[in-house]
Amino acid sequence: MLDIASFNTALKIVWIKKYLDKENHSKWKIFFKLELQHKGGATFLTGNLNKTDLKKFYVFNNPFLKEIIKILSDANYE
């Protein structure tokens, strides 16, 4: 049986990988680039994101992007 939550998380991590891929010139990236431009752009996603710092200092209006950032923080924070 497939764990849906893990599958959903994996899909979102792949989405981040595609967003950071410089060879991918898809038009959907424009929307998220606009949302991230005030937070450092794609560089923001490559940092070591602490969950408590995200809650205090970063507010995202886009619920999908908010979930992506939370998943990235959970998987990446050291």
C-alpha positions in Angstrom: 0.0 0.0 0.0 1.3 3.4 -0.9 1.7 6.1 1.8 -0.1 9.1 0.3 1.6 11.7 2.6 5.1 10.4 1.7 4.1 10.4 -2.0 2.8 13.9 -1.8 6.0 15.1 -0.1 8.2 13.4 -2.7 6.2 15.1 -5.5 6.8 18.5 -3.9 10.5 17.9 -3.5 10.7 16.9 -7.2 8.8 20.2 -8.0 11.5 22.1 -6.1 14.2 20.3 -8.1 12.5 21.3 -11.3 12.1 24.9 -10.2 15.8 25.1 -9.4 16.8 23.5 -12.7 18.3 26.2 -14.9 17.7 24.2 -18.0 13.9 24.2 -17.3 12.3 27.3 -18.9 8.7 26.5 -18.2 6.3 29.4 -17.9 4.9 28.2 -14.5 8.2 29.2 -12.9 7.3 32.9 -13.5 4.5 32.9 -10.8 6.8 31.5 -8.1 9.7 33.6 -9.2 7.5 36.7 -8.5 6.5 35.3 -5.1 10.1 34.6 -4.1 11.8 37.7 -5.6 11.4 39.6 -2.3 12.9 36.8 -0.3 16.0 36.2 -2.3 14.7 34.3 -5.4 15.7 30.8 -6.0 18.6 31.2 -3.7 16.1 31.3 -0.8 15.3 27.6 -1.6 18.9 26.5 -1.6 19.6 27.8 2.0 19.3 26.0 5.3 15.8 26.9 6.2 14.9 26.8 9.9 11.2 26.2 10.6 11.1 28.7 13.5 12.7 31.4 11.3 10.2 30.7 8.5 7.3 31.3 10.9 8.8 34.5 12.3 10.2 36.2 9.3 8.7 34.9 6.1 5.0 35.2 5.2 3.8 33.5 2.0 0.4 34.3 0.5 0.5 31.4 -1.8 -0.6 28.2 0.1 1.1 25.9 -2.3 4.4 27.7 -2.0 4.0 27.8 1.8 3.7 24.0 1.8 6.7 23.6 -0.5 8.8 25.7 1.8 7.7 23.8 4.9 8.5 20.5 3.2 11.9 21.7 2.1 12.6 23.0 5.6 11.6 19.6 7.1 13.8 17.7 4.7 16.8 20.1 4.5 17.3 21.8 7.9 20.5 20.8 9.8 
